[in-house]
Amino acid sequence: MKAHVYVTLKRTVLDAQGQTVADALRRMEYRGVADVRQGKYFLLTLEDGLEQNAAQAEVERIAREVLTNPVIEEFTFRLEA
């Protein structure tokens, strides 16, 4: 099983890198992009035999305790069989 974990800055935190990309897209005349937020992506390969509920709990714990700074970042994840 694989876990795809996406970490981004909270909406209340200024994303300077995302803003720079958004500004560049506007200057390059790309249309239809309202906002850009940058972040981090982690791919975790989980041990075989781990049940879905246990995997979900473990990935959530890892993301909350290791992969993010909870003061400024938030995360989402999805599990793939």
N, CA and C atoms as an extended XYZ file, in Angstrom:
243
Properties=species:S:1:pos:R:3:atomname:S:1:resname:S:1:resid:I:1 pbc="F F F"
N         0.847       -1.173        0.000 N   MET     1
C         0.000        0.000        0.000 CA  MET     1
C         0.892        1.236        0.000 C   MET     1
N         0.444        2.243       -0.689 N   LYS     2
C         1.197        3.495       -0.749 CA  LYS     2
C         0.337        4.623       -0.186 C   LYS     2
N         0.983        5.573        0.449 N   ALA     3
C         0.313        6.764        0.965 CA  ALA     3
C         0.907        7.973        0.266 C   ALA     3
N         0.047        8.765       -0.317 N   HIS     4
C         0.445       10.013       -0.970 CA  HIS     4
C         0.075       11.144       -0.009 C   HIS     4
N         1.079       11.854        0.498 N   VAL     5
C         0.854       12.897        1.493 CA  VAL     5
C         1.230       14.246        0.876 C   VAL     5
N         0.287       15.184        0.951 N   TYR     6
C         0.487       16.525        0.391 CA  TYR     6
C         0.477       17.522        1.543 C   TYR     6
N         1.541       18.320        1.636 N   VAL     7
C         1.684       19.302        2.710 CA  VAL     7
C         1.733       20.688        2.077 C   VAL     7
N         0.877       21.579        2.562 N   THR     8
C         0.856       22.954        2.064 CA  THR     8
C         0.799       23.920        3.238 C   THR     8
N         1.148       25.153        2.954 N   LEU     9
C         1.007       26.189        3.964 CA  LEU     9
C        -0.474       26.440        4.202 C   LEU     9
N        -0.828       26.766        5.427 N   LYS    10
C        -2.214       27.110        5.735 CA  LYS    10
C        -2.604       28.357        4.937 C   LYS    10
N        -3.873       28.475        4.638 N   ARG    11
C        -4.375       29.619        3.863 CA  ARG    11
C        -4.045       30.945        4.532 C   ARG    11
N        -3.926       30.952        5.847 N   THR    12
C        -3.653       32.183        6.585 CA  THR    12
C        -2.179       32.576        6.551 C   THR    12
N        -1.327       31.717        5.976 N   VAL    13
C         0.110       31.966        5.907 CA  VAL    13
C         0.467       32.416        4.492 C   VAL    13
N         1.197       33.504        4.395 N   LEU    14
C         1.618       34.019        3.097 CA  LEU    14
C         2.514       32.996        2.407 C   LEU    14
N         2.182       32.666        1.180 N   ASP    15
C         2.962       31.724        0.376 CA  ASP    15
C         3.723       32.536       -0.677 C   ASP    15
N         4.887       33.026       -0.312 N   ALA    16
C         5.659       33.897       -1.197 CA  ALA    16
C         6.061       33.182       -2.486 C   ALA    16
N         6.456       31.928       -2.394 N   GLN    17
C         6.858       31.185       -3.590 CA  GLN    17
C         5.661       30.963       -4.514 C   GLN    17
N         4.525       30.618       -3.947 N   GLY    18
C         3.319       30.456       -4.750 CA  GLY    18
C         2.920       31.758       -5.428 C   GLY    18
N         3.042       32.862       -4.703 N   GLN    19
C         2.707       34.176       -5.270 CA  GLN    19
C         3.651       34.534       -6.409 C   GLN    19
N         4.927       34.205       -6.270 N   THR    20
C         5.899       34.461       -7.330 CA  THR    20
C         5.540       33.684       -8.590 C   THR    20
N         5.160       32.437       -8.435 N   VAL    21
C         4.754       31.623       -9.588 CA  VAL    21
C         3.492       32.200      -10.221 C   VAL    21
N         2.520       32.585       -9.401 N   ALA    22
C         1.281       33.173       -9.921 CA  ALA    22
C         1.572       34.452      -10.709 C   ALA    22
N         2.442       35.287      -10.173 N   ASP    23
C         2.813       36.525      -10.875 CA  ASP    23
C         3.494       36.215      -12.203 C   ASP    23
N         4.380       35.233      -12.213 N   ALA    24
C         5.062       34.851      -13.456 CA  ALA    24
C         4.071       34.334      -14.489 C   ALA    24
N         3.107       33.552      -14.074 N   LEU    25
C         2.095       33.046      -15.005 CA  LEU    25
C         1.299       34.195      -15.622 C   LEU    25
N         0.961       35.180      -14.808 N   ARG    26
C         0.235       36.348      -15.345 CA  ARG    26
C         1.090       37.107      -16.350 C   ARG    26
N         2.356       37.308      -16.026 N   ARG    27
C         3.256       38.023      -16.939 CA  ARG    27
C         3.439       37.262      -18.248 C   ARG    27
N         3.378       35.932      -18.170 N   MET    28
C         3.542       35.106      -19.366 CA  MET    28
C         2.212       34.927      -20.104 C   MET    28
N         1.191       35.621      -19.605 N   GLU    29
C        -0.135       35.667      -20.218 CA  GLU    29
C        -0.890       34.338      -20.187 C   GLU    29
N        -0.604       33.522      -19.168 N   TYR    30
C        -1.441       32.346      -18.929 CA  TYR    30
C        -2.724       32.838      -18.288 C   TYR    30
N        -3.839       32.323      -18.726 N   ARG    31
C        -5.135       32.777      -18.234 CA  ARG    31
C        -5.822       31.669      -17.442 C   ARG    31
N        -6.689       32.074      -16.543 N   GLY    32
C        -7.518       31.120      -15.826 CA  GLY    32
C        -6.947       30.633      -14.509 C   GLY    32
N        -5.760       31.060      -14.126 N   VAL    33
C        -5.177       30.643      -12.844 CA  VAL    33
C        -5.420       31.760      -11.837 C   VAL    33
N        -6.226       31.474      -10.824 N   ALA    34
C        -6.574       32.481       -9.831 CA  ALA    34
C        -5.554       32.562       -8.691 C   ALA    34
N        -4.943       31.423       -8.353 N   ASP    35
C        -4.033       31.396       -7.207 CA  ASP    35
C        -3.098       30.204       -7.353 C   ASP    35
N        -1.920       30.306       -6.765 N   VAL    36
C        -0.962       29.202       -6.745 CA  VAL    36
C        -0.476       29.039       -5.311 C   VAL    36
N        -0.516       27.804       -4.821 N   ARG    37
C         0.033       27.473       -3.516 CA  ARG    37
C         1.066       26.374       -3.736 C   ARG    37
N         2.235       26.529       -3.190 N   GLN    38
C         3.263       25.504       -3.333 CA  GLN    38
C         3.282       24.648       -2.077 C   GLN    38
N         3.890       23.479       -2.191 N   GLY    39
C         3.943       22.608       -1.038 CA  GLY    39
C         4.945       21.488       -1.216 C   GLY    39
N         4.769       20.443       -0.415 N   LYS    40
C         5.653       19.280       -0.444 CA  LYS    40
C         4.805       18.033       -0.692 C   LYS    40
N         5.422       17.041       -1.302 N   TYR    41
C         4.757       15.776       -1.584 CA  TYR    41
C         5.631       14.645       -1.056 C   TYR    41
N         5.008       13.720       -0.346 N   PHE    42
C         5.712       12.557        0.175 CA  PHE    42
C         4.994       11.300       -0.296 C   PHE    42
N         5.756       10.309       -0.713 N   LEU    43
C         5.206        9.008       -1.071 CA  LEU    43
C         5.743        7.995       -0.063 C   LEU    43
N         4.848        7.455        0.747 N   LEU    44
C         5.234        6.467        1.748 CA  LEU    44
C         4.800        5.083        1.261 C   LEU    44
N         5.711        4.132        1.280 N   THR    45
C         5.369        2.752        0.971 CA  THR    45
C         5.189        2.036        2.294 C   THR    45
N         3.983        1.539        2.516 N   LEU    46
C         3.652        0.905        3.788 CA  LEU    46
C         3.892       -0.603        3.713 C   LEU    46
N         4.114       -1.198        4.858 N   GLU    47
C         4.365       -2.638        4.925 CA  GLU    47
C         3.147       -3.426        4.464 C   GLU    47
N         3.399       -4.544        3.823 N   ASP    48
C         2.320       -5.439        3.399 CA  ASP    48
C         1.561       -5.932        4.622 C   ASP    48
N         0.269       -6.144        4.444 N   GLY    49
C        -0.538       -6.707        5.513 CA  GLY    49
C        -1.137       -5.687        6.465 C   GLY    49
N        -0.781       -4.439        6.319 N   LEU    50
C        -1.332       -3.402        7.183 CA  LEU    50
C        -2.783       -3.147        6.782 C   LEU    50
N        -3.704       -3.235        7.732 N   GLU    51
C        -5.109       -3.012        7.443 CA  GLU    51
C        -5.375       -1.542        7.133 C   GLU    51
N        -6.435       -1.290        6.381 N   GLN    52
C        -6.770        0.056        5.911 CA  GLN    52
C        -6.873        1.055        7.071 C   GLN    52
N        -7.610        0.704        8.110 N   ASN    53
C        -7.789        1.623        9.246 CA  ASN    53
C        -6.471        1.892        9.964 C   ASN    53
N        -5.670        0.854       10.134 N   ALA    54
C        -4.370        1.014       10.790 CA  ALA    54
C        -3.440        1.864        9.935 C   ALA    54
N        -3.466        1.639        8.629 N   ALA    55
C        -2.632        2.428        7.711 CA  ALA    55
C        -3.030        3.888        7.752 C   ALA    55
N        -4.324        4.132        7.718 N   GLN    56
C        -4.808        5.511        7.750 CA  GLN    56
C        -4.377        6.212        9.038 C   GLN    56
N        -4.522        5.542       10.167 N   ALA    57
C        -4.131        6.129       11.450 CA  ALA    57
C        -2.631        6.387       11.505 C   ALA    57
N        -1.841        5.459       10.997 N   GLU    58
C        -0.386        5.610       11.041 CA  GLU    58
C         0.087        6.748       10.136 C   GLU    58
N        -0.470        6.826        8.936 N   VAL    59
C        -0.080        7.903        8.012 CA  VAL    59
C        -0.484        9.261        8.582 C   VAL    59
N        -1.662        9.334        9.154 N   GLU    60
C        -2.104       10.593        9.761 CA  GLU    60
C        -1.169       11.010       10.895 C   GLU    60
N        -0.769       10.053       11.703 N   ARG    61
C         0.158       10.333       12.807 CA  ARG    61
C         1.527       10.803       12.285 C   ARG    61
N         2.039       10.108       11.268 N   ILE    62
C         3.332       10.488       10.676 CA  ILE    62
C         3.254       11.897       10.092 C   ILE    62
N         2.192       12.169        9.353 N   ALA    63
C         2.048       13.483        8.731 CA  ALA    63
C         1.960       14.582        9.786 C   ALA    63
N         1.172       14.339       10.829 N   ARG    64
C         0.973       15.347       11.873 CA  ARG    64
C         2.233       15.564       12.712 C   ARG    64
N         2.946       14.468       13.044 N   GLU    65
C         4.068       14.575       13.975 CA  GLU    65
C         5.427       14.781       13.314 C   GLU    65
N         5.570       14.378       12.043 N   VAL    66
C         6.898       14.413       11.420 CA  VAL    66
C         6.943       15.285       10.157 C   VAL    66
N         5.967       15.145        9.293 N   LEU    67
C         6.053       15.767        7.972 CA  LEU    67
C         5.606       17.221        7.923 C   LEU    67
N         4.860       17.669        8.916 N   THR    68
C         4.357       19.043        8.893 CA  THR    68
C         4.761       19.830       10.121 C   THR    68
N         4.769       21.131        9.947 N   ASN    69
C         4.860       22.059       11.071 CA  ASN    69
C         3.429       22.528       11.309 C   ASN    69
N         2.754       22.029       12.346 N   PRO    70
C         1.329       22.304       12.508 CA  PRO    70
C         0.979       23.771       12.728 C   PRO    70
N         1.953       24.591       13.049 N   VAL    71
C         1.686       26.012       13.239 CA  VAL    71
C         1.392       26.680       11.895 C   VAL    71
N         2.106       26.277       10.837 N   ILE    72
C         1.953       26.963        9.550 CA  ILE    72
C         1.521       26.066        8.398 C   ILE    72
N         1.506       24.745        8.609 N   GLU    73
C         1.207       23.826        7.509 CA  GLU    73
C         0.013       22.937        7.829 C   GLU    73
N        -0.610       22.438        6.752 N   GLU    74
C        -1.672       21.457        6.871 CA  GLU    74
C        -1.387       20.349        5.863 C   GLU    74
N        -2.079       19.227        5.989 N   PHE    75
C        -1.809       18.113        5.098 CA  PHE    75
C        -3.103       17.426        4.681 C   PHE    75
N        -3.010       16.756        3.560 N   THR    76
C        -4.029       15.819        3.117 CA  THR    76
C        -3.288       14.580        2.644 C   THR    76
N        -3.986       13.460        2.594 N   PHE    77
C        -3.336       12.252        2.081 CA  PHE    77
C        -4.390       11.335        1.482 C   PHE    77
N        -3.894       10.428        0.673 N   ARG    78
C        -4.746        9.363        0.123 CA  ARG    78
C        -3.955        8.075        0.118 C   ARG    78
N        -4.655        6.995        0.359 N   LEU    79
C        -4.051        5.671        0.351 CA  LEU    79
C        -4.359        4.989       -0.967 C   LEU    79
N        -3.391        4.232       -1.458 N   GLU    80
C        -3.530        3.504       -2.725 CA  GLU    80
C        -3.130        2.062       -2.488 C   GLU    80
N        -4.007        1.167       -2.864 N   ALA    81
C        -3.726       -0.262       -2.654 CA  ALA    81
C        -2.597       -0.743       -3.535 C   ALA    81
